[in-house]
Amino acid sequence: MFGIFSFIGWLIIGAIIGWIAGKVWVGHGFGLIGNILVGIVGSIIGGALFGGFFGTSGIGGWITSILGAIVLLVIAGLIKK
């Protein structure tokens, strides 16, 4: 069931994933709100692209989310230039 605590959890996890991706892909962070969005959208992208390789739960979910956020940062960096 989707509730306010699930939504807050998504924001917190999204911020963490976006922050990690910003640290891995150095110099491409977007601030707190931007990192939250990158983390959430990156998780969706990661699940679609890498979910079959690493899975979408547990540590595999974190890996797919981080990889998806990095892919999103690379794309955003290319568009930004």
C-alpha positions as CSV (number, residue, x, y, z in Angstrom):
1,M,0.0,0.0,0.0
2,F,1.3,3.4,-0.9
3,G,1.3,5.9,1.9
4,I,3.0,9.0,3.1
5,F,5.8,7.0,4.7
6,S,6.5,5.1,1.5
7,F,6.7,8.5,-0.3
8,I,9.1,9.9,2.3
9,G,11.1,6.7,2.0
10,W,11.3,7.2,-1.8
11,L,12.6,10.7,-1.3
12,I,15.2,9.7,1.2
13,I,16.4,6.7,-0.8
14,G,16.3,8.9,-4.0
15,A,18.5,11.5,-2.3
16,I,21.0,8.9,-1.2
17,I,21.1,7.3,-4.7
18,G,21.5,10.7,-6.3
19,W,24.2,11.7,-3.9
20,I,26.1,8.4,-4.5
21,A,25.8,8.9,-8.3
22,G,27.0,12.4,-8.0
23,K,30.0,11.2,-6.1
24,V,30.8,8.4,-8.5
25,W,30.4,10.7,-11.5
26,V,32.3,13.6,-9.9
27,G,31.2,17.1,-10.5
28,H,27.8,16.2,-11.9
29,G,25.5,16.6,-8.9
30,F,22.4,18.9,-9.0
31,G,21.9,19.8,-5.4
32,L,19.5,18.2,-2.9
33,I,16.3,18.5,-5.0
34,G,18.1,17.6,-8.2
35,N,19.7,14.6,-6.6
36,I,16.4,13.4,-5.3
37,L,14.9,13.6,-8.8
38,V,18.0,12.0,-10.3
39,G,17.9,9.2,-7.8
40,I,14.2,8.5,-8.3
41,V,14.3,8.7,-12.1
42,G,17.6,6.9,-12.2
43,S,16.1,4.0,-10.2
44,I,13.4,3.6,-12.8
45,I,16.0,3.8,-15.6
46,G,18.3,1.4,-13.7
47,G,15.5,-1.1,-13.2
48,A,14.6,-1.1,-16.8
49,L,18.2,-1.3,-18.1
50,F,19.9,-3.4,-15.5
51,G,17.2,-5.1,-13.5
52,G,17.7,-8.4,-15.4
53,F,21.4,-8.5,-14.6
54,F,21.4,-7.5,-10.9
55,G,17.8,-7.8,-9.8
56,T,15.6,-5.1,-8.3
57,S,15.6,-5.9,-4.6
58,G,18.2,-5.9,-1.9
59,I,21.8,-5.0,-2.9
60,G,20.9,-5.6,-6.6
61,G,18.3,-2.9,-6.3
62,W,20.8,-0.5,-5.0
63,I,23.3,-1.4,-7.8
64,T,20.6,-0.9,-10.5
65,S,19.5,2.3,-8.9
66,I,23.0,3.8,-8.8
67,L,23.8,2.7,-12.3
68,G,20.6,4.2,-13.6
69,A,21.3,7.5,-11.8
70,I,24.8,7.5,-13.3
71,V,23.3,6.9,-16.8
72,L,20.9,9.8,-16.2
73,L,23.8,12.0,-15.0
74,V,25.8,11.2,-18.2
75,I,22.8,12.0,-20.4
76,A,22.1,15.2,-18.5
77,G,25.8,16.2,-18.8
78,L,25.7,15.6,-22.6
79,I,22.5,17.7,-22.9
80,K,23.9,20.4,-20.7
81,K,26.9,20.9,-22.9
